[in-house]
Structures are given as C-alpha cells and as structure tokens.
Amino acid sequence: TTTLAFKFQGGVIVAVDSRASQGSFDASETVRKIIEINDQLLGTMAGGAADCQFWEQYLAIECRKYQLQNREKVSVAAASRILINILYSYRNHGLSMGCMLTGWDHEGAQLYYLDNDGQRIKGNIFSCGSGSTYAYGVLDNEYHYNLSVKEAAELGRKAIYHATHRDAGSGGVVRIYHVHAPNAQGKGWTIIEDGEDVNKLHYFYEGAKGAVGDGDF
Ligand SMILES: CC1=C(C(=O)N[C@H](C)C(=O)N[C@@H](Cc2c[nH]c3ccccc23)C(=O)N[C@@H](CC2CCCCC2)C(=O)[C@H](C)CO)Cc2ccccc21
C-alpha cells in the first residue's frame, strides 16, 4: 500500500493506490483506501485491511453520534482523538493501522497521521504504507505550499505512480481527492481522480524520461 496526503494553499490532496495482498498473493487491485467519513472528513487506510475498514467505519458512526449529541460538526482534531483513543486502548493487541485523517473544519484544512502505536501527529505532508518511502522521495523533491490544485493533484499522482512502480505491495489504480472549503452543498472534498491505471501511467512517465532503448521496461 501507498497512501499520501499533503496540505497546500488550496487545501489538502489525498492520493492512494488500490492493491490488497495476502502474503505474496495479490488479493485485489481495486480496493478503496480513502473512506468518506462525512461531507468534511476523509480517512486513508494502510496496514491490516480488516482493522482499517472496521475501525474507520466505526469512527464514521462515532462522528455522526457526536454531531447529533453536540449539535455541531466534529472537528478533525476531535475525530482523530476518538480514533487514537481506540487504537491506544488496543495497543499490544496486534492491530495494524497507519492512517491519515483530513478535512476542513472551523480552523481550515487539517491533516493528522495516526497509527496503532498510538501516534497522533498533526503535519503538512504524510505518506503511509509499504510504498511510502518511494512516495516521500517524489513529494520531498517537488512539494511546495503554493502549488495550484492542478499541480498538487499531479504531484500526488506522480508520487503514487512511482511508489507502485518500485513497491511490490502497491499497484492497481491511483485515486485522488481534494479537500477544500465546503461548497454550497456543504461538501468539503471533491474526487479529482477515481481510478487511473498505473500500468497506463507507466508509459506516460517512462516517455517523459526521453531515454531510448529498452529503458526501465
Ligand atoms: C482484499 C481484501 C482483504 C485482504 O486482502 N486482507 C488481507 C488479509 C490484508 O489485510 N491485507 C493487507 C496486508 C496484510 C496482510 N496481513 C496483514 C497483517 C497485518 C497488517 C497488514 C496485513 C493489505 O492488503 N493492506 C493494504 C491496505 C488495505 C487494503 C484493503 C483495504 C484496506 C487497506 C496495504 O497496506 C498494502 C497492500 C501493503 O500491505 C480484506 C478485505 C476486506 C474487504 C474487501 C477486500 C479485502
């Protein structure tokens, strides 16, 4: 798995791959690793599939209950506290989860990284999963805060592509979401790309290298 998210002048870009594996068996090339918690909140998934899916869907229910009880939208900080308290209570029990929670609340665009050790870090750039080292290589080289939405989405796509090219645990398609100020319908995120095949992307990026001959296959 390769998941990433970064803040920039236009909000937050979230980009992921879609491979699931069971040991050396490729279980799926089409899983969804971004969960739409509500109209303002997104979560990413890396690690144990069942752990991520169960606890992030559970978080969505807790956020809904929070909003009904408090008559106000849940902040990203509060939502990430609900989840980190669960992960911390199950520490040493074998959960395997690395996720990012991001959204737009009263403080603007927010981005947190959380994992099964009980880490909860606020930050501007995160990547998580077996391909994250490759994604960081691209992100750290080309990121700057003033990217346009188009440039930021392209950076997310490029980082996921290169990670899927080198990491055996990542592949399938690239999915890209853009977190922004809520629109007239109250939506705080937009799907920019919902399934671009990394095998097709390979020839796009390979061509850009301009090399002749047999290249990197
Ligand atoms: C394909 C699949 C599932 C699956 O493959 N389960 C296996 C056992 C699983 O959890 N795979 C993990 C890797 C893994 C296997 N055993 C583990 C024990 C501990 C920790 C990790 C693992 C995986 O693909 N993880 C993905 C992210 C997942 C993919 C499925 C959606 C939710 C996020 C990755 O992190 C990369 C592939 C790197 O492992 C579970 C599931 C539920 C609903 C729909 C599809 C699936």
The ligand as a Tripos MOL2 file, in Angstrom:
@<TRIPOS>MOLECULE
LIG
   46    50     1     0     0
SMALL
NO_CHARGES

@<TRIPOS>ATOM
      1 C1         -8.6190   -7.8450   -0.3890 C.3       1 LIG1
      2 C2         -9.2090   -7.7010    0.9600 C.2       1 LIG1
      3 C3         -8.6410   -8.0420    2.1530 C.2       1 LIG1
      4 C4         -7.2830   -8.5500    2.3650 C.2       1 LIG1
      5 O1         -6.5130   -8.6590    1.4490 O.2       1 LIG1
      6 N1         -6.9840   -8.8760    3.6370 N.am      1 LIG1
      7 C5         -5.6150   -9.1770    3.9440 C.3       1 LIG1
      8 C6         -5.5260  -10.2630    4.9770 C.3       1 LIG1
      9 C7         -4.9440   -7.9060    4.4250 C.2       1 LIG1
     10 O2         -5.2530   -7.4020    5.4760 O.2       1 LIG1
     11 N2         -4.0180   -7.4330    3.5910 N.am      1 LIG1
     12 C8         -3.2230   -6.2880    3.9470 C.3       1 LIG1
     13 C9         -1.7670   -6.7170    4.0950 C.3       1 LIG1
     14 C10        -1.7260   -7.5980    5.2620 C.ar      1 LIG1
     15 C11        -1.9780   -8.9240    5.2540 C.ar      1 LIG1
     16 N3         -1.8940   -9.3920    6.5110 N.ar      1 LIG1
     17 C12        -1.6260   -8.3700    7.3550 C.ar      1 LIG1
     18 C13        -1.4670   -8.3270    8.7330 C.ar      1 LIG1
     19 C14        -1.1560   -7.1170    9.3250 C.ar      1 LIG1
     20 C15        -1.0500   -5.9710    8.5490 C.ar      1 LIG1
     21 C16        -1.2200   -5.9950    7.1720 C.ar      1 LIG1
     22 C17        -1.5060   -7.2130    6.5970 C.ar      1 LIG1
     23 C18        -3.3270   -5.2400    2.8650 C.2       1 LIG1
     24 O3         -3.5690   -5.5280    1.7100 O.2       1 LIG1
     25 N4         -3.1130   -4.0000    3.2920 N.am      1 LIG1
     26 C19        -3.1500   -2.8630    2.3890 C.3       1 LIG1
     27 C20        -4.1590   -1.8120    2.8680 C.3       1 LIG1
     28 C21        -5.5660   -2.3320    2.9730 C.3       1 LIG1
     29 C22        -6.0580   -2.9550    1.6490 C.3       1 LIG1
     30 C23        -7.5410   -3.3130    1.6970 C.3       1 LIG1
     31 C24        -8.4040   -2.1160    2.0620 C.3       1 LIG1
     32 C25        -7.9480   -1.5020    3.3700 C.3       1 LIG1
     33 C26        -6.4680   -1.1550    3.3390 C.3       1 LIG1
     34 C27        -1.7590   -2.2850    2.4400 C.2       1 LIG1
     35 O4         -1.3890   -1.7640    3.4660 O.2       1 LIG1
     36 C28        -0.7110   -2.5950    1.3310 C.3       1 LIG1
     37 C29        -1.2250   -3.6670    0.3890 C.3       1 LIG1
     38 C30         0.5550   -3.1220    1.9940 C.3       1 LIG1
     39 O5          0.2380   -4.2290    2.8080 O.3       1 LIG1
     40 C31        -9.5840   -7.7680    3.2460 C.3       1 LIG1
     41 C32       -10.7400   -7.1830    2.5240 C.ar      1 LIG1
     42 C33       -11.9380   -6.7110    3.0360 C.ar      1 LIG1
     43 C34       -12.8870   -6.1940    2.1310 C.ar      1 LIG1
     44 C35       -12.6050   -6.1610    0.7780 C.ar      1 LIG1
     45 C36       -11.4000   -6.6610    0.2850 C.ar      1 LIG1
     46 C37       -10.4840   -7.1610    1.1930 C.ar      1 LIG1
@<TRIPOS>BOND
     1     1     2 1
     2     2     3 2
     3     2    46 1
     4     3     4 1
     5     3    40 1
     6     4     5 2
     7     4     6 1
     8     6     7 1
     9     7     8 1
    10     7     9 1
    11     9    10 2
    12     9    11 1
    13    11    12 1
    14    12    13 1
    15    12    23 1
    16    13    14 1
    17    14    15 ar
    18    14    22 ar
    19    15    16 ar
    20    16    17 ar
    21    17    18 ar
    22    17    22 ar
    23    18    19 ar
    24    19    20 ar
    25    20    21 ar
    26    21    22 ar
    27    23    24 2
    28    23    25 1
    29    25    26 1
    30    26    27 1
    31    26    34 1
    32    27    28 1
    33    28    29 1
    34    28    33 1
    35    29    30 1
    36    30    31 1
    37    31    32 1
    38    32    33 1
    39    34    35 2
    40    34    36 1
    41    36    37 1
    42    36    38 1
    43    38    39 1
    44    40    41 1
    45    41    42 ar
    46    41    46 ar
    47    42    43 ar
    48    43    44 ar
    49    44    45 ar
    50    45    46 ar
@<TRIPOS>SUBSTRUCTURE
     1 LIG1         1 GROUP 0 **** ****
